[in-house]
Amino acid sequence: MSDTNTTASPGASLNGHSAENDGAGTSVPLPPLEAGIEEEREYVAALYQRLDELREENQSQLSKVRATGAVGTMQNISERDAFATMYEDRLAQLNAVDDRLVFGRLDLDNGESRYIGRIGLSSAARQRLMLDWRAPEAGVFYQATAFERHGVRRRRHLLLKRRAVQGLEDEVLDASVLEEGTENHGDGALLAALTARRTGQMGDIVATIQAEQDRIIRADRSGILVVQGGPGTGKTAVALHRAAYLLYAYREQLKSAGVLIVGPNSTFMSYIDRVLPSLGETGVVMSSLADLYPGIRGVEETDSRVAELKGRLDWVKIIERAVDHRRRNIPEPREVSVEGVKVQVTPKMIKRGIERAKATGKPYNEARATFVKVMVKEIADKLERILQKRSEGNDTDRSYLVEDVRLSREVRILLNLCWMPRTPQALLEDLFSRPSYLAAVAEEFTDQERELLTREPGSPFTTADVPLLDEAAELLGELDESAGREEARQQAAREKDLENAQKAVENAAPQLEEMGIEGFLDAESVAALNAETGPRLSAADRALVDRSWTYGHIVVDEAQELSPMQWQILMRRCPVKSFTAVGDTAQGSSPSAASDWQKAFAPFIDDRLRVEELTVNYRTPRIIVELAERVAEANGLATTSLRTVRDGDYEPVIETFTEAEELVAAAVAGVAAEQQRLEEGLIAVITPETMISEVRDALVARYGKRVGKGAGSMTQDVVALTAAEAKGLEFDGVVLLEPAELLEEADGKVGSLYVAMTRSTQSLRILAARDLPPGF
Ligand SMILES: Nc1ncnc2c1ncn2[C@@H]1O[C@H](COP(=O)(O)OP(=O)(O)OP(=O)(O)O)[C@@H](O)[C@H]1O
C-alpha cells in the first residue's frame, strides 16, 4: 500500500537538499548528510504530520460521503457505499503503518537522499518525502554493501519507538564520508531487533532485511520459487515480505485475484497474522492446510500412517473411480410403475442415458440432470406406446406423461440407483465407512492399508481429507442444478457493476489523487465493493468462501511438510503456478515430508523450479545451534551448517532426573529458572504429546493467567506446547522435556527434536529422566 505506489518518476525523487517547492503547499527541508538526531527528529515529525493530514483528509471525505451521499459525480447509493468502504480501508491502512513509519535513509553519490518507510509519502506540494520500501529506488537500502555500494555513500537506520526517534545507526559504505567525521557502526539495528524480547506475535523485519533475503523478496513473480533454509534463517519473514512486495510490484495483476498464504496450522497463522497489516497490506488471504476447503475445518489426522496414505497422489485416480462407481447400470430389465402402468426399463436404455449424459463433459452432478432428462423421455415414450396400444390409437396428452414419469416414486428410485446425486462429503464418508466400496475403487492399497482408512460414519473430516474433498468436488460439481444459472446471473450483474464503477473511478480520480490515493483505486475493486449480490465482500473474503477461486500467487510456509495431495489442491488454486514455497527439508516431521524439492514438485511442473538458499540463522545463538546440529547429525539427519549472528550469552543447561514423575515439577521449576536467567521474556515448555496436558495444568496451577495458549503474548509469558505445535514459532527461552521420547514419537526421526531445540532466541534448558539420545 502506498499513496504513490507506482514506480516513482525521476522528477519526483528526493533531490538532495534542494527539494523544490512547486508552489502548491510548503516543502519540507531535508536534513543534510551530517544531520544529527535532532534534525532527523524534525524530519520524522514532518512525516508524521503528513500522515496525520492524510488521515484527516480521508476521515473528512468519509464523513462527507456518508453525509451527503456523493462525491464528485458519483451517481448512486451503491457507489457511495463503495467509496465509503474504500476510505475506511485506506484509514485502516494509514493507522496500521503508524508504528515506526520510517526506518531508513540513503545518501547517494549524486547528493540525493532518500527516506525509506512502510509506505510512500508525498507532501501536498508533490515533494516526495519518503519512499515505500518496496519501490525499486528503495532496493539499494537492503542491497548495498561496502564492496558493492550501488552508489550508496551511507545507509542510516532511524531507530524509532512508536513515533519517537531514539537513535541513529550509520553504515558508511564510502570511505570518504568517514573522513568527514561520521562513525561506521554496522549491525546495531539488526542486533537490536534480534535480541528484543519476543512478544508471541511475529513482527516485521522491514527495517533490517538482509541482502540475501532482499534478493528473494524481490525475485520475479513467475514460476515456482523454493526458498530452502535452516531454522531461524528468516524464511517465514521473507515469505511474508515477499507477499507484500508482490502485491506492490504487481498490484494490477494481483489486486483482483489476490494472494494466498498457507501455513501448517492455526496457531502458526495467528502467530504471523500481524505482519502484513504492519506492512500496509490487509487484503491477503491466510489459510492453514486444515481450512482450504470452504465450510470444513479439518481436525488433526492423528495416525501418521493414515496421513501418509491420504497424502498419496493415487487419490486422483481413486476419487475418479469412486465417482464413476456411483453411476451403475442394472444387471437385468426392471419394471417401474407410472400411475399404475408397468413400464420395463432395460439395461440398454440406462446405458444410452449414461452415455449421453457423460458426453456433455459436465461434472457428475450436473451431468446427472441430462441423464434424468433422457431417461424420463425414454420411459415416457415407452409409456406412450403402451397407452396408445391400450386405447387403440387414441391420443394421450404427452406433457402429462412426462410429468407422471418424473413424479413416479419407482422411477426416481431407479434413476437414483443408477446415478446417485452426491456431495463430496457424502462420497468420502461412504468411501471410508464402506469397506467394499473402498476395495472396489482403491486397488492401489493393500487390505491392511484399506483397513487403516476405514472409520465410523459421521467421523469428523481431517486435515488429510481436505485435498480429497476438493478432488471430489472438482469431479462432482454443483449438486444444485440451479447453481450454475445463479452463477451466470451474478457474473452478468458483476459485469454491469464493473462498467458503472469504471465511470465512477474516472470521475473521481483527480480528487482522489490529490488526497494521495493514486494507484489505490481501480474499477475492479470498486466493483467488488459495489457488487450488488449479497453482502459486500472484498476479493479476500470472496476467495475464502469460494472453492473455485483461483489466486494470482500462493505463498507456502513449512512447505516441506506438504503431501502430494496437498500440493495438488494448491496447484488447482493457482493455475498459473506462481508460488513461493519456503521450508527446510531437514525440519520435516509429517509422514509425507519432502526430502528433495525437485522430487516434491516433479508431478506438477516440468522445469520451472528455482531454488534459493538462506544460510544465516538470525534467531538462535551459536552455542544452541551447535548443540542442535550435533544432535541432528548423531541421529542421522544431514543439516547444512548455518552461520549465526550471535554467539549467545547463555550456555544450554541439561538436567537429568532418575524418575519420570519428577519431570513435571522440574518443568515448572525450569520456567522459574529461565525467567530468572533472562530477567524477562517469553518462556516455552516443549513436551512430548504424552506429557502436554499434565505440564500445562501444572504451569496454570503455578502461573495462572500468565500461561498462554499457542504462541503466547506480552501478558502471557509462559506457554506449553508439543513439538508439532512449536513449529515455526520462537521464544526467548525454551525448556525442553524428555528428548528421547520426542525422538520416539517421531518414529526415530530427529527432525522435530531439531525443530524444538532451535526455537529459542536466548536460552535452552533440557530436562530428561530417560537416557539422552546420542549427540547431547
Ligand atoms: N533481516 C532480519 N532482521 C531482523 N530480524 C530477522 C531478520 N531475518 C530474520 N529475523 C528474525 O529471525 C527470526 C527467525 O525468522 P523466521 O521465523 O522467519 O525464520 P524461519 O527460517 O522461518 O525459521 P524456522 O524454519 O526455524 O521456523 C524471527 O524473529 C525474525 O524476525
PDBQT file of the ligand as one rigid body, heavy atoms in Angstrom, charges set to zero:
ROOT
HETATM    1  N1  LIG A 801      16.720  -9.384   8.471  1.00  0.00    +0.000 N 
HETATM    2  C1  LIG A 801      16.227  -9.597   9.665  1.00  0.00    +0.000 A 
HETATM    3  N2  LIG A 801      16.137  -8.590  10.552  1.00  0.00    +0.000 NA
HETATM    4  C2  LIG A 801      15.640  -8.789  11.785  1.00  0.00    +0.000 A 
HETATM    5  N3  LIG A 801      15.184  -9.971  12.228  1.00  0.00    +0.000 NA
HETATM    6  C3  LIG A 801      15.242 -11.005  11.368  1.00  0.00    +0.000 A 
HETATM    7  C4  LIG A 801      15.762 -10.868  10.052  1.00  0.00    +0.000 A 
HETATM    8  N4  LIG A 801      15.662 -12.074   9.464  1.00  0.00    +0.000 NA
HETATM    9  C5  LIG A 801      15.115 -12.905  10.348  1.00  0.00    +0.000 A 
HETATM   10  N5  LIG A 801      14.868 -12.269  11.502  1.00  0.00    +0.000 N 
HETATM   11  C6  LIG A 801      14.254 -12.822  12.690  1.00  0.00    +0.000 C 
HETATM   12  O1  LIG A 801      14.749 -14.118  12.897  1.00  0.00    +0.000 OA
HETATM   13  C7  LIG A 801      13.724 -14.925  13.455  1.00  0.00    +0.000 C 
HETATM   14  C8  LIG A 801      13.541 -16.152  12.627  1.00  0.00    +0.000 C 
HETATM   15  O2  LIG A 801      12.873 -15.837  11.446  1.00  0.00    +0.000 OA
HETATM   16  P1  LIG A 801      11.804 -16.786  10.796  1.00  0.00    +0.000 P 
HETATM   17  O3  LIG A 801      10.849 -17.282  11.814  1.00  0.00    +0.000 OA
HETATM   18  O4  LIG A 801      11.302 -16.123   9.593  1.00  0.00    +0.000 OA
HETATM   19  O5  LIG A 801      12.770 -17.984  10.405  1.00  0.00    +0.000 OA
HETATM   20  P2  LIG A 801      12.429 -19.350   9.707  1.00  0.00    +0.000 P 
HETATM   21  O6  LIG A 801      13.512 -19.585   8.737  1.00  0.00    +0.000 OA
HETATM   22  O7  LIG A 801      11.045 -19.344   9.218  1.00  0.00    +0.000 OA
HETATM   23  O8  LIG A 801      12.597 -20.319  10.934  1.00  0.00    +0.000 OA
HETATM   24  P3  LIG A 801      12.102 -21.820  11.199  1.00  0.00    +0.000 P 
HETATM   25  O9  LIG A 801      12.334 -22.603   9.951  1.00  0.00    +0.000 OA
HETATM   26  O10 LIG A 801      13.011 -22.232  12.295  1.00  0.00    +0.000 OA
HETATM   27  O11 LIG A 801      10.707 -21.730  11.624  1.00  0.00    +0.000 OA
HETATM   28  C9  LIG A 801      12.486 -14.055  13.546  1.00  0.00    +0.000 C 
HETATM   29  O12 LIG A 801      12.395 -13.492  14.817  1.00  0.00    +0.000 OA
HETATM   30  C10 LIG A 801      12.771 -12.977  12.545  1.00  0.00    +0.000 C 
HETATM   31  O13 LIG A 801      12.082 -11.801  12.861  1.00  0.00    +0.000 OA
ENDROOT
TORSDOF 0
